[in-house]
């Protein structure tokens, strides 16, 4: 399993200027290689578009190629060739099944004239002797970066990437650790993602008390960012200023920190209970063309649930927990306690009706008049939609009153709900 350690390189760093120049040169090489590929395709068709080996021989003597370390330039050319391979594969798939796409695949384009592109340093372009001392040095960059990655029989160094961001760069050190064997038992958990409640966690573990991870801090961060962004852009005639870049970077770091703490808290809970499967509710393209009102649209779309899923996936894998993505249509309408049938998207029977209903935001009432948290009801339904036999006969009389967790600072606090 591959993991990534990230280090932020700010504009006041002593090698920032050199990295910026190299990233700009990487962009120039990328654009020149893309120009060659586009002209070959437009003039002679797909059969004459050069593969990586031919592209390398065409460009190895050009000024753009020589402006970077040879190993780094080769990685840029490989990325260009890979983009075109993916484009051709997507075009074939589009002809067979257009419904898998939101539109016809486009030709790989150019990067912005004043843009930047990533730098990839393979193992051969990295001085690794100092890794045992907590340091790493990259080819032609006269600086040793600090790192927590330790080489040995267990950990294996793969590569390093320097990725351009709004007003800084991020050094990503990629390394490999042994896979943790996935345990196998009948203990399952499920998560329903939301806004006010970032995650609603349920399980078939006997006596499990459902958990709600508070999502309002993220909502607050985004609302503050939106208001300040509107004021900054109006004063600068909608131009992206340095101030806006710094403000956006600060917001992104706060969001990522909260997601890391939330995902770590969840995985630790599941690991302590011996749960081996985690079901995550997610619909394909769930944020495309969403129409739940202007304010709700903004709140939902700006929370990076996909990033949260990635964090849960790799942290779960490190604990031997298998992650399963489940289509979640109609899980918020059906009643878990009444064992309602849950249809899949585009397959709902004409006469299907849920036995209960959601009477207001956050409150679901069953046909027997039992009130429960709507997100918890949806989370339980996601679990049984993936594993219909997760609960035995009569086991659906589970705990439905959740506890709410506020991730204030670095120590989670519990709040009796709802």
C-alpha positions in Angstrom: 0.0 0.0 0.0 1.3 3.4 -1.0 1.2 6.4 1.4 2.1 10.0 1.0 3.7 12.4 3.3 3.1 16.1 2.5 5.3 19.1 3.2 4.3 22.7 2.4 6.9 24.9 0.7 5.9 28.6 1.2 7.1 31.6 -0.8 9.6 32.5 1.9 11.4 29.1 1.7 15.0 29.4 0.6 14.5 27.1 -2.5 11.0 28.4 -3.4 12.4 30.5 -6.3 14.3 27.6 -7.8 11.3 25.3 -7.5 9.1 27.9 -9.1 11.5 28.2 -12.1 11.7 24.4 -12.5 7.9 24.1 -12.3 7.5 26.8 -15.0 10.0 25.0 -17.2 8.0 21.8 -16.6 4.9 23.6 -17.9 6.8 24.7 -21.0 8.0 21.1 -21.7 4.4 19.8 -21.1 2.9 22.3 -23.6 5.6 21.7 -26.3 5.0 17.9 -26.0 1.3 18.4 -26.1 1.6 20.6 -29.2 3.5 17.8 -31.0 0.9 15.3 -30.0 -2.0 17.5 -31.1 -0.5 18.3 -34.4 0.2 14.7 -35.1 -3.4 13.7 -34.3 -5.0 16.5 -36.2 -2.8 16.0 -39.3 -2.5 12.2 -39.5 -4.9 10.7 -37.0 -4.5 8.4 -34.0 -2.2 5.9 -35.7 0.5 8.5 -36.1 0.4 10.0 -32.6 3.8 9.2 -31.1 4.1 7.0 -28.0 6.4 7.9 -25.2 9.6 6.3 -26.7 9.2 8.2 -29.9 8.2 11.4 -28.2 11.3 11.1 -26.0 13.6 10.9 -29.0 11.8 13.8 -30.7 12.3 16.1 -27.7 15.5 15.0 -25.9 17.6 17.6 -27.6 15.3 20.5 -27.3 15.9 23.4 -24.9 12.7 22.7 -22.8 13.8 19.2 -22.1 17.4 20.2 -21.1 16.1 22.9 -18.7 15.2 20.2 -16.2 17.0 17.1 -14.8 16.7 14.3 -17.4 14.7 12.1 -15.0 12.2 14.8 -14.3 11.8 15.7 -18.0 11.2 12.1 -18.8 8.4 12.0 -16.2 6.7 15.0 -17.8 6.8 13.3 -21.2 5.4 10.2 -19.7 2.5 12.2 -18.3 1.7 13.7 -21.7 1.8 10.3 -23.3 -0.4 8.8 -20.6 -3.0 11.6 -21.1 -3.3 10.8 -24.7 -3.5 7.1 -24.0 -6.4 7.8 -21.6 -8.0 10.1 -24.2 -8.1 7.3 -26.8 -9.4 4.7 -24.3 -12.1 7.1 -23.2 -13.1 7.9 -26.8 -13.5 4.2 -27.5 -15.6 3.7 -24.3 -17.7 6.7 -25.2 -18.7 5.2 -28.5 -19.8 2.0 -26.7 -21.5 3.5 -23.7 -22.0 7.3 -23.8 -24.1 7.2 -20.6 -20.9 6.6 -18.5 -19.7 10.1 -19.4 -21.0 13.6 -18.9 -19.9 14.6 -22.4 -17.6 13.6 -25.3 -14.0 13.3 -24.2 -11.9 16.3 -25.2 -8.5 16.5 -26.7 -5.8 17.0 -24.0 -5.2 20.7 -23.9 -2.4 23.1 -23.0 -1.6 24.5 -19.6 -1.9 28.3 -19.0 0.8 30.4 -20.4 1.9 31.7 -17.0 1.0 28.4 -15.2 3.1 25.8 -13.5 3.3 22.0 -13.7 4.3 19.3 -11.2 7.8 18.0 -10.8 8.2 14.2 -10.3 11.5 12.9 -8.9 11.8 9.1 -9.2 14.0 7.0 -6.9 16.8 7.5 -9.4 16.5 11.3 -9.1 16.5 11.2 -5.3 19.4 11.1 -2.8 18.1 8.6 -0.3 21.2 8.1 1.9 19.9 10.7 4.4 16.4 9.2 4.7 17.5 7.3 7.8 18.4 10.7 9.3 14.9 12.1 8.6 16.1 14.1 5.5 15.6 13.8 1.8 17.3 15.6 -1.1 16.0 15.8 -4.7 18.1 16.1 -7.9 19.6 19.5 -8.6 17.8 21.0 -5.6 20.5 21.9 -3.0 18.4 21.5 0.1 17.5 18.7 2.4 13.8 18.5 3.2 12.7 17.0 6.5 10.7 13.8 6.4 9.3 11.1 8.7 9.7 8.4 6.1 12.2 5.7 7.2 13.7 3.3 4.7 14.2 -0.3 5.6 13.0 -3.8 5.0 9.4 -2.7 5.7 9.1 0.7 4.1 10.1 1.3 0.5 10.6 4.7 -1.1 8.8 5.2 -4.4 9.1 8.8 -5.6 8.6 12.5 -4.7 6.4 15.1 -6.3 6.4 18.8 -6.0 2.9 20.0 -6.8 2.0 23.7 -7.5 -0.8 25.2 -5.5 -2.4 28.7 -5.4 0.5 30.4 -3.5 2.7 27.6 -2.5 4.1 24.2 -3.4 3.5 20.9 -1.8 6.2 18.2 -1.6 4.7 14.8 -1.7 6.9 11.9 -0.6 5.4 8.6 -1.8 6.4 5.5 0.0 5.1 1.9 0.2 4.3 -0.1 3.3 3.2 -3.8 3.5 -0.5 -4.4 3.1 -2.4 -5.1 6.3 -4.4 -8.3 5.9 -8.2 -7.7 5.8 -9.9 -9.4 8.7 -13.1 -11.4 8.1 -16.1 -11.4 10.4 -19.7 -10.3 10.3 -19.2 -7.0 12.0 -20.2 -4.2 9.6 -20.5 -0.4 9.9 -22.0 2.2 7.5 -21.7 5.9 7.0 -24.2 8.4 5.6 -22.6 11.7 4.5 -24.3 15.0 5.1 -23.7 18.7 5.9 -24.8 19.5 9.4 -24.0 16.0 10.3 -20.8 15.3 8.4 -21.1 11.5 9.0 -23.8 9.4 10.5 -22.2 6.1 11.6 -24.2 2.9 12.4 -23.3 -0.7 12.8 -24.7 -4.2 13.4 -22.5 -4.7 16.4 -24.8 -5.5 19.3 -25.4 -2.5 21.5 -23.6 -0.1 19.1 -24.6 3.5 19.8 -24.9 5.4 16.5 -22.5 8.4 16.2 -23.0 11.7 14.5 -19.9 13.6 13.5 -20.7 17.4 13.7 -20.3 19.0 10.3 -21.2 22.6 11.3 -17.5 23.6 11.8 -16.9 22.8 8.1 -20.1 24.6 7.2 -18.9 27.7 9.2 -15.5 27.7 7.6 -17.1 27.7 4.1 -19.6 30.3 4.9 -17.0 32.7 6.3 -14.8 32.0 3.2 -17.6 32.7 0.8 -18.5 36.0 2.5 -14.9 37.2 2.5 -14.2 35.9 -1.0 -17.2 38.0 -2.3 -15.8 41.1 -0.6 -12.3 40.6 -1.9 -13.3 39.9 -5.5 -15.7 42.8 -5.6 -12.9 45.2 -4.5 -10.5 43.7 -7.1 -13.0 43.6 -10.0 -13.3 39.8 -9.8 -9.5 39.3 -10.3 -7.7 36.7 -8.3 -5.5 38.6 -5.9 -2.6 37.5 -3.7 -4.8 38.1 -0.7 -7.5 35.8 -2.1 -5.0 33.1 -2.8 -3.7 33.3 0.8 -7.2 33.2 2.2 -8.2 30.3 0.0 -5.1 28.3 1.1 -5.9 29.0 4.7 -9.5 27.7 4.2 -8.3 24.6 2.3 -5.9 23.7 5.1 -8.5 24.1 7.8 -10.9 21.9 5.9 -8.3 19.2 5.3 -7.3 19.3 9.0 -10.9 18.8 10.1 -11.4 15.9 7.6 -8.3 14.2 8.9 -9.3 14.4 12.5 -12.9 13.2 11.7 -11.7 10.2 9.6 -9.1 9.2 12.2 -11.7 9.3 15.0 -14.1 7.2 13.0 -11.6 4.5 12.0 -10.2 4.3 15.5 -13.8 3.6 16.8 -14.4 0.9 14.2 -11.0 -0.7 14.8 -11.5 -0.9 18.6 -14.8 -2.7 18.0 -13.2 -5.2 15.6 -15.4 -4.1 12.6 -13.9 -5.4 9.3 -16.3 -3.8 6.7 -17.3 -0.2 6.3 -20.0 0.7 3.8 -20.0 4.3 2.5 -23.1 5.7 0.8 -22.3 7.6 -2.4 -24.3 8.1 -5.6 -22.5 8.5 -9.0 -22.4 12.2 -9.9 -24.3 13.1 -6.7 -23.1 16.7 -6.9 -23.6 17.2 -10.6 -26.6 19.4 -11.4 -27.8 19.2 -7.8 -30.9 21.3 -7.1 -31.7 21.6 -3.4 -31.8 25.4 -3.2 -29.1 28.0 -3.6 -27.8 27.9 0.0 -28.1 24.2 0.4 -26.4 23.6 -3.0 -23.4 25.7 -1.9 -23.2 24.1 1.5 -23.3 20.5 0.1 -21.0 21.0 -2.9 -18.3 22.8 -1.0 -17.8 20.0 1.5 -15.2 17.6 -0.1 -16.9 14.3 0.6 -14.8 12.6 -2.1 -11.6 13.6 -0.2 -13.2 12.3 3.0 -13.9 9.0 1.3 -10.2 8.8 0.2 -9.1 9.4 3.8 -11.4 6.8 5.2 -10.3 4.3 2.5 -6.6 4.5 3.2 -6.9 4.8 7.0 -9.3 1.8 7.0 -6.9 -0.2 4.9 -4.1 0.4 7.5 -6.4 -1.1 10.1 -7.5 -4.1 8.0 -11.0 -2.6 7.3 -12.5 -3.2 3.9 -14.2 -0.1 2.4 -17.3 -0.7 0.2 -19.0 2.1 -1.8 -22.8 1.6 -1.9 -25.3 3.4 -4.1 -27.6 5.1 -1.6 -30.8 6.1 -3.5 -34.0 5.9 -1.5 -32.2 5.1 1.7 -33.4 8.4 3.3 -37.0 7.6 2.4 -37.3 4.0 3.4 -37.9 3.0 7.1 -35.1 0.8 8.5 -37.1 -0.2 11.6 -40.0 -1.5 9.4 -37.7 -3.3 7.0 -38.9 -1.4 3.9 -37.7 -2.6 0.5 -35.1 -0.2 -0.8 -35.1 0.2 -4.6 -32.0 1.1 -6.7 -31.8 4.2 -8.9 -34.0 4.0 -12.1 -35.4 0.6 -10.8 -38.1 1.8 -8.4 -41.4 -0.1 -8.8 -44.3 2.1 -9.9 -46.3 1.3 -6.7 -43.4 1.6 -4.2 -44.1 3.8 -1.2 -42.1 4.0 2.0 -43.9 3.1 5.3 -42.5 6.2 7.1 -41.7 9.7 6.2 -39.3 12.5 6.9 -41.4 15.1 8.6 -38.7 17.8 8.8 -34.9 18.2 8.5 -33.3 15.7 10.7 -36.4 13.9 11.9 -37.8 10.6 10.5 -41.1 9.1 11.8 -42.0 5.5 11.1 -45.5 4.2 10.5 -45.7 3.2 14.2 -45.0 6.8 15.2 -41.4 6.1 16.3 -39.2 9.2 15.8 -35.6 8.8 15.0 -32.7 10.8 13.5 -33.1 10.9 9.7 -29.4 10.5 9.0 -29.2 7.5 11.3 -32.1 5.9 9.5 -30.4 6.5 6.2 -27.1 5.1 7.5 -28.8 1.9 8.7 -30.5 1.6 5.3 -27.2 2.0 3.5 -25.8 -0.9 5.6 -28.7 -3.3 4.8 -28.7 -2.3 1.2 -25.1 -3.5 0.9 -25.6 -6.5 3.3 -29.3 -7.5 3.5 -28.6 -10.2 6.0 -26.5 -8.0 8.3 -29.2 -8.0 11.0 -30.9 -11.2 12.1 -34.7 -11.6 12.6 -35.8 -9.2 15.3 -32.4 -7.4 15.5 -33.7 -4.2 14.0 -34.8 -2.9 17.4 -31.3 -1.3 17.6 -30.3 1.8 19.4 -31.5 4.7 17.3 -30.7 7.7 19.6 -27.2 8.8 18.6 -24.5 10.6 20.4 -23.0 13.6 18.6 -19.3 14.2 18.5 -17.8 17.7 18.2 -14.2 17.6 17.0 -13.2 20.7 18.9 -9.4 21.3 18.8 -7.7 17.9 18.8 -9.8 16.2 21.5 -13.3 15.1 20.5 -16.1 16.0 22.8 -19.3 14.1 23.2 -22.7 15.9 23.1 -25.9 14.1 24.0 -28.1 14.7 20.9 -30.6 15.3 19.1 
